Amino acid sequence: MDLRNFLFANRSYTPIPIVIPLIYFSRIMVKFSLFGILLIIVGELIRLNAVRYAGGRTRTTKVGAPSLCTTGPYARIRNPLYVGNLIIYCGIIFFAGGPYMLELLIIVFLFFTFQYSMIIDLEEEKLEKLFDIEYVIYKNNVPKLIPRYTPWINNNKIEPSTIKQTLKIEKRTLQNLLLMVLCILGKSLFL
């Protein structure tokens, strides 16, 4: 099996081996925790905005898309969900604190940079096959991970979902975030 396919199909579960030591070694330090909360909020706002445009298409274990989304945040950056995730994971590390915060931050950053580079490579290969020149033009105009200052103007007219629809799609991510935060807080308060 291609490692890229494995990482894509299991991307919801790959954080588990990192979350366990993160919670175990967590020791909340107010100044870092406040910064962590800020990063979590920023990352989740990026995700919510991306999900508003991409919809539930992002919740799949099969690589591909029924259509190419190039509006909203996707007119500035090709992978806003992954950027949002990376910011959230770094925020959780800061929120948790602890004696190994720096080491865990480096591990998280390197691991998810590796994972997302593999997944992005797989997705781009598939999207280029599906959408041919349309995707190549998009790829040539919108950066992979560093946002454009101004949005790329194109003919894609995807309307964003409502906040209610977006929250319904993003429910699982929000639940997982809340669970991690509560575990860290619970460990800090009761142990």
ZADO-1210 file (C-alpha; in nm, 4 decimals, padded with zeros to 6 digits):
<atoms>
<atom x="00.0000" y="00.0000" z="00.0000" code="MET" pos="1"/>
<atom x="00.1179" y="00.3492" z="-00.0844" code="ASP" pos="2"/>
<atom x="00.2104" y="00.5364" z="00.2365" code="LEU" pos="3"/>
<atom x="00.0314" y="00.8434" z="00.1014" code="ARG" pos="4"/>
<atom x="-00.2970" y="00.6498" z="00.0746" code="ASN" pos="5"/>
<atom x="-00.2522" y="00.5080" z="00.4244" code="PHE" pos="6"/>
<atom x="-00.1914" y="00.8532" z="00.5735" code="LEU" pos="7"/>
<atom x="-00.4852" y="01.0015" z="00.3838" code="PHE" pos="8"/>
<atom x="-00.7279" y="00.7265" z="00.4855" code="ALA" pos="9"/>
<atom x="-00.6163" y="00.7378" z="00.8497" code="ASN" pos="10"/>
<atom x="-00.5564" y="01.1117" z="00.8932" code="ARG" pos="11"/>
<atom x="-00.8234" y="01.1290" z="01.1649" code="SER" pos="12"/>
<atom x="-00.6343" y="00.8717" z="01.3746" code="TYR" pos="13"/>
<atom x="-00.2692" y="00.9637" z="01.3215" code="THR" pos="14"/>
<atom x="-00.2710" y="01.2270" z="01.6002" code="PRO" pos="15"/>
<atom x="-00.3587" y="00.9644" z="01.8671" code="ILE" pos="16"/>
<atom x="00.0012" y="00.8524" z="01.9389" code="PRO" pos="17"/>
<atom x="00.0923" y="01.2183" z="01.9924" code="ILE" pos="18"/>
<atom x="-00.2127" y="01.3080" z="02.2031" code="VAL" pos="19"/>
<atom x="-00.1442" y="01.0375" z="02.4646" code="ILE" pos="20"/>
<atom x="00.2011" y="01.1672" z="02.5762" code="PRO" pos="21"/>
<atom x="00.0776" y="01.5226" z="02.5298" code="LEU" pos="22"/>
<atom x="-00.1969" y="01.4707" z="02.7891" code="ILE" pos="23"/>
<atom x="00.0279" y="01.2614" z="03.0150" code="TYR" pos="24"/>
<atom x="00.3033" y="01.5256" z="03.0311" code="PHE" pos="25"/>
<atom x="00.0719" y="01.8283" z="03.0261" code="SER" pos="26"/>
<atom x="00.1134" y="02.0921" z="03.2928" code="ARG" pos="27"/>
<atom x="-00.0812" y="02.4068" z="03.2187" code="ILE" pos="28"/>
<atom x="00.1239" y="02.7258" z="03.2296" code="MET" pos="29"/>
<atom x="-00.1020" y="03.0291" z="03.1958" code="VAL" pos="30"/>
<atom x="00.1085" y="03.2383" z="02.9556" code="LYS" pos="31"/>
<atom x="00.1604" y="02.9423" z="02.7188" code="PHE" pos="32"/>
<atom x="-00.1980" y="02.8198" z="02.7587" code="SER" pos="33"/>
<atom x="-00.3413" y="03.1580" z="02.6618" code="LEU" pos="34"/>
<atom x="-00.1210" y="03.1648" z="02.3514" code="PHE" pos="35"/>
<atom x="-00.2286" y="02.8057" z="02.2799" code="GLY" pos="36"/>
<atom x="-00.5971" y="02.8993" z="02.3016" code="ILE" pos="37"/>
<atom x="-00.5346" y="03.1849" z="02.0580" code="LEU" pos="38"/>
<atom x="-00.3665" y="02.9470" z="01.8106" code="LEU" pos="39"/>
<atom x="-00.6484" y="02.6921" z="01.8472" code="ILE" pos="40"/>
<atom x="-00.9083" y="02.9614" z="01.7743" code="ILE" pos="41"/>
<atom x="-00.7151" y="03.0963" z="01.4734" code="VAL" pos="42"/>
<atom x="-00.6641" y="02.7458" z="01.3344" code="GLY" pos="43"/>
<atom x="-01.0284" y="02.6535" z="01.3804" code="GLU" pos="44"/>
<atom x="-01.1470" y="02.9779" z="01.2181" code="LEU" pos="45"/>
<atom x="-00.9296" y="02.8918" z="00.9161" code="ILE" pos="46"/>
<atom x="-01.0830" y="02.5436" z="00.9097" code="ARG" pos="47"/>
<atom x="-01.4390" y="02.6733" z="00.9453" code="LEU" pos="48"/>
<atom x="-01.3906" y="02.9161" z="00.6587" code="ASN" pos="49"/>
<atom x="-01.2448" y="02.6395" z="00.4398" code="ALA" pos="50"/>
<atom x="-01.5256" y="02.3975" z="00.5273" code="VAL" pos="51"/>
<atom x="-01.7833" y="02.6659" z="00.4408" code="ARG" pos="52"/>
<atom x="-01.6614" y="02.6481" z="00.0816" code="TYR" pos="53"/>
<atom x="-01.5481" y="02.2859" z="00.0452" code="ALA" pos="54"/>
<atom x="-01.8395" y="02.1417" z="00.2425" code="GLY" pos="55"/>
<atom x="-01.8539" y="01.7769" z="00.3432" code="GLY" pos="56"/>
<atom x="-01.6308" y="01.6756" z="00.0529" code="ARG" pos="57"/>
<atom x="-01.3384" y="01.7033" z="00.2931" code="THR" pos="58"/>
<atom x="-01.4792" y="01.4225" z="00.5125" code="ARG" pos="59"/>
<atom x="-01.3873" y="01.1268" z="00.2981" code="THR" pos="60"/>
<atom x="-01.1419" y="00.8403" z="00.2963" code="THR" pos="61"/>
<atom x="-01.1202" y="00.8432" z="-00.0844" code="LYS" pos="62"/>
<atom x="-00.8951" y="01.0889" z="-00.2615" code="VAL" pos="63"/>
<atom x="-01.0683" y="01.3128" z="-00.5131" code="GLY" pos="64"/>
<atom x="-01.3491" y="01.5646" z="-00.5402" code="ALA" pos="65"/>
<atom x="-01.6708" y="01.6002" z="-00.7395" code="PRO" pos="66"/>
<atom x="-01.5699" y="01.9550" z="-00.8310" code="SER" pos="67"/>
<atom x="-01.2752" y="02.1872" z="-00.7856" code="LEU" pos="68"/>
<atom x="-01.3189" y="02.4465" z="-00.5112" code="CYS" pos="69"/>
<atom x="-01.1178" y="02.7599" z="-00.5946" code="THR" pos="70"/>
<atom x="-01.3151" y="03.0313" z="-00.4135" code="THR" pos="71"/>
<atom x="-01.3128" y="03.1663" z="-00.0584" code="GLY" pos="72"/>
<atom x="-00.9931" y="03.0673" z="00.1205" code="PRO" pos="73"/>
<atom x="-00.9117" y="02.8315" z="-00.1684" code="TYR" pos="74"/>
<atom x="-00.8550" y="03.1390" z="-00.3866" code="ALA" pos="75"/>
<atom x="-00.5646" y="03.2333" z="-00.1577" code="ARG" pos="76"/>
<atom x="-00.4187" y="02.8953" z="-00.0587" code="ILE" pos="77"/>
<atom x="-00.4691" y="02.5426" z="-00.1933" code="ARG" pos="78"/>
<atom x="-00.4669" y="02.3678" z="00.1454" code="ASN" pos="79"/>
<atom x="-00.6304" y="02.5849" z="00.4118" code="PRO" pos="80"/>
<atom x="-00.7607" y="02.2851" z="00.6092" code="LEU" pos="81"/>
<atom x="-00.4115" y="02.1458" z="00.6593" code="TYR" pos="82"/>
<atom x="-00.2705" y="02.4857" z="00.7541" code="VAL" pos="83"/>
<atom x="-00.5561" y="02.5278" z="01.0039" code="GLY" pos="84"/>
<atom x="-00.4892" y="02.1808" z="01.1457" code="ASN" pos="85"/>
<atom x="-00.1186" y="02.2486" z="01.1905" code="LEU" pos="86"/>
<atom x="-00.1949" y="02.5735" z="01.3752" code="ILE" pos="87"/>
<atom x="-00.4494" y="02.3917" z="01.5953" code="ILE" pos="88"/>
<atom x="-00.2040" y="02.1112" z="01.6826" code="TYR" pos="89"/>
<atom x="00.0654" y="02.3643" z="01.7727" code="CYS" pos="90"/>
<atom x="-00.1928" y="02.5519" z="01.9803" code="GLY" pos="91"/>
<atom x="-00.2805" y="02.2348" z="02.1706" code="ILE" pos="92"/>
<atom x="00.0873" y="02.1806" z="02.2516" code="ILE" pos="93"/>
<atom x="00.1139" y="02.5345" z="02.3935" code="PHE" pos="94"/>
<atom x="-00.2161" y="02.4947" z="02.5787" code="PHE" pos="95"/>
<atom x="-00.0962" y="02.1696" z="02.7399" code="ALA" pos="96"/>
<atom x="00.2416" y="02.3091" z="02.8422" code="GLY" pos="97"/>
<atom x="00.4538" y="02.0683" z="03.0421" code="GLY" pos="98"/>
<atom x="00.8231" y="01.9862" z="03.0696" code="PRO" pos="99"/>
<atom x="00.8448" y="01.8502" z="02.7126" code="TYR" pos="100"/>
<atom x="00.6454" y="02.1243" z="02.5413" code="MET" pos="101"/>
<atom x="00.9280" y="02.2256" z="02.3057" code="LEU" pos="102"/>
<atom x="01.0101" y="01.8656" z="02.2136" code="GLU" pos="103"/>
<atom x="00.6435" y="01.7846" z="02.1500" code="LEU" pos="104"/>
<atom x="00.6060" y="02.1031" z="01.9448" code="LEU" pos="105"/>
<atom x="00.8985" y="01.9991" z="01.7233" code="ILE" pos="106"/>
<atom x="00.7636" y="01.6421" z="01.6893" code="ILE" pos="107"/>
<atom x="00.4131" y="01.7667" z="01.6053" code="VAL" pos="108"/>
<atom x="00.5391" y="02.0204" z="01.3544" code="PHE" pos="109"/>
<atom x="00.7696" y="01.7710" z="01.1806" code="LEU" pos="110"/>
<atom x="00.5184" y="01.4846" z="01.1863" code="PHE" pos="111"/>
<atom x="00.2287" y="01.6844" z="01.0447" code="PHE" pos="112"/>
<atom x="00.4517" y="01.8613" z="00.7931" code="THR" pos="113"/>
<atom x="00.5580" y="01.5170" z="00.6701" code="PHE" pos="114"/>
<atom x="00.2044" y="01.3745" z="00.6783" code="GLN" pos="115"/>
<atom x="00.0459" y="01.6696" z="00.5010" code="TYR" pos="116"/>
<atom x="00.3211" y="01.6854" z="00.2377" code="SER" pos="117"/>
<atom x="00.2517" y="01.3192" z="00.1571" code="MET" pos="118"/>
<atom x="-00.1264" y="01.3720" z="00.1506" code="ILE" pos="119"/>
<atom x="-00.1025" y="01.6912" z="-00.0559" code="ILE" pos="120"/>
<atom x="00.1188" y="01.5128" z="-00.3078" code="ASP" pos="121"/>
<atom x="-00.1398" y="01.2338" z="-00.3392" code="LEU" pos="122"/>
<atom x="-00.4334" y="01.4749" z="-00.3640" code="GLU" pos="123"/>
<atom x="-00.2650" y="01.6922" z="-00.6249" code="GLU" pos="124"/>
<atom x="-00.1802" y="01.3898" z="-00.8353" code="GLU" pos="125"/>
<atom x="-00.5451" y="01.2797" z="-00.8266" code="LYS" pos="126"/>
<atom x="-00.6894" y="01.6289" z="-00.8824" code="LEU" pos="127"/>
<atom x="-00.4639" y="01.6798" z="-01.1828" code="GLU" pos="128"/>
<atom x="-00.5976" y="01.3550" z="-01.3325" code="LYS" pos="129"/>
<atom x="-00.9580" y="01.4507" z="-01.2555" code="LEU" pos="130"/>
<atom x="-00.9529" y="01.8160" z="-01.3613" code="PHE" pos="131"/>
<atom x="-00.6557" y="01.8258" z="-01.5999" code="ASP" pos="132"/>
<atom x="-00.5736" y="02.1774" z="-01.7224" code="ILE" pos="133"/>
<atom x="-00.8256" y="02.3406" z="-01.4868" code="GLU" pos="134"/>
<atom x="-00.6273" y="02.2138" z="-01.1877" code="TYR" pos="135"/>
<atom x="-00.2909" y="02.2969" z="-01.3448" code="VAL" pos="136"/>
<atom x="-00.4046" y="02.6580" z="-01.3965" code="ILE" pos="137"/>
<atom x="-00.5280" y="02.6718" z="-01.0353" code="TYR" pos="138"/>
<atom x="-00.2036" y="02.5196" z="-00.9081" code="LYS" pos="139"/>
<atom x="-00.0003" y="02.7731" z="-01.1043" code="ASN" pos="140"/>
<atom x="-00.1942" y="03.0656" z="-00.9568" code="ASN" pos="141"/>
<atom x="-00.2559" y="02.9669" z="-00.5936" code="VAL" pos="142"/>
<atom x="00.0232" y="02.8687" z="-00.3532" code="PRO" pos="143"/>
<atom x="00.0218" y="02.5354" z="-00.1730" code="LYS" pos="144"/>
<atom x="00.0711" y="02.6542" z="00.1877" code="LEU" pos="145"/>
<atom x="00.1554" y="03.0246" z="00.2056" code="ILE" pos="146"/>
<atom x="-00.1523" y="03.2367" z="00.1268" code="PRO" pos="147"/>
<atom x="-00.1620" y="03.4895" z="-00.1550" code="ARG" pos="148"/>
<atom x="-00.2087" y="03.8477" z="-00.0440" code="TYR" pos="149"/>
<atom x="-00.5037" y="03.8918" z="-00.2787" code="THR" pos="150"/>
<atom x="-00.7451" y="03.6183" z="-00.3836" code="PRO" pos="151"/>
<atom x="-00.7030" y="03.4608" z="-00.7242" code="TRP" pos="152"/>
<atom x="-00.9871" y="03.5744" z="-00.9497" code="ILE" pos="153"/>
<atom x="-01.1488" y="03.2876" z="-01.1404" code="ASN" pos="154"/>
<atom x="-01.4867" y="03.1706" z="-01.2660" code="ASN" pos="155"/>
<atom x="-01.5640" y="02.9339" z="-00.9775" code="ASN" pos="156"/>
<atom x="-01.8834" y="03.0545" z="-00.8131" code="LYS" pos="157"/>
<atom x="-01.9255" y="02.8075" z="-00.5258" code="ILE" pos="158"/>
<atom x="-02.1470" y="02.9653" z="-00.2630" code="GLU" pos="159"/>
<atom x="-02.0392" y="02.9120" z="00.0971" code="PRO" pos="160"/>
<atom x="-02.2506" y="02.6968" z="00.3272" code="SER" pos="161"/>
<atom x="-02.4376" y="02.8577" z="00.6125" code="THR" pos="162"/>
<atom x="-02.2732" y="02.8681" z="00.9540" code="ILE" pos="163"/>
<atom x="-02.5220" y="02.6067" z="01.0755" code="LYS" pos="164"/>
<atom x="-02.4334" y="02.3687" z="00.7894" code="GLN" pos="165"/>
<atom x="-02.0641" y="02.4336" z="00.8423" code="THR" pos="166"/>
<atom x="-02.0825" y="02.3603" z="01.2151" code="LEU" pos="167"/>
<atom x="-02.2679" y="02.0370" z="01.1411" code="LYS" pos="168"/>
<atom x="-01.9903" y="01.9281" z="00.9025" code="ILE" pos="169"/>
<atom x="-01.7174" y="02.0428" z="01.1456" code="GLU" pos="170"/>
<atom x="-01.8861" y="01.8864" z="01.4503" code="LYS" pos="171"/>
<atom x="-01.6433" y="01.5949" z="01.4832" code="ARG" pos="172"/>
<atom x="-01.3368" y="01.8207" z="01.4749" code="THR" pos="173"/>
<atom x="-01.4906" y="02.0517" z="01.7352" code="LEU" pos="174"/>
<atom x="-01.5786" y="01.7539" z="01.9567" code="GLN" pos="175"/>
<atom x="-01.2229" y="01.6184" z="01.9335" code="ASN" pos="176"/>
<atom x="-01.0781" y="01.9599" z="02.0187" code="LEU" pos="177"/>
<atom x="-01.3086" y="01.9941" z="02.3177" code="LEU" pos="178"/>
<atom x="-01.2232" y="01.6418" z="02.4352" code="LEU" pos="179"/>
<atom x="-00.8479" y="01.7115" z="02.4196" code="MET" pos="180"/>
<atom x="-00.8849" y="02.0434" z="02.6015" code="VAL" pos="181"/>
<atom x="-01.1037" y="01.8827" z="02.8710" code="LEU" pos="182"/>
<atom x="-00.8560" y="01.5947" z="02.9163" code="CYS" pos="183"/>
<atom x="-00.5695" y="01.8401" z="02.9579" code="ILE" pos="184"/>
<atom x="-00.7726" y="02.0555" z="03.1986" code="LEU" pos="185"/>
<atom x="-00.8955" y="01.7485" z="03.3884" code="GLY" pos="186"/>
<atom x="-00.5434" y="01.6114" z="03.4284" code="LYS" pos="187"/>
<atom x="-00.4256" y="01.9533" z="03.5459" code="SER" pos="188"/>
<atom x="-00.7091" y="01.9992" z="03.7963" code="LEU" pos="189"/>
<atom x="-00.7388" y="01.6481" z="03.9389" code="PHE" pos="190"/>
<atom x="-00.3880" y="01.5018" z="03.9284" code="LEU" pos="191"/>
</atoms>
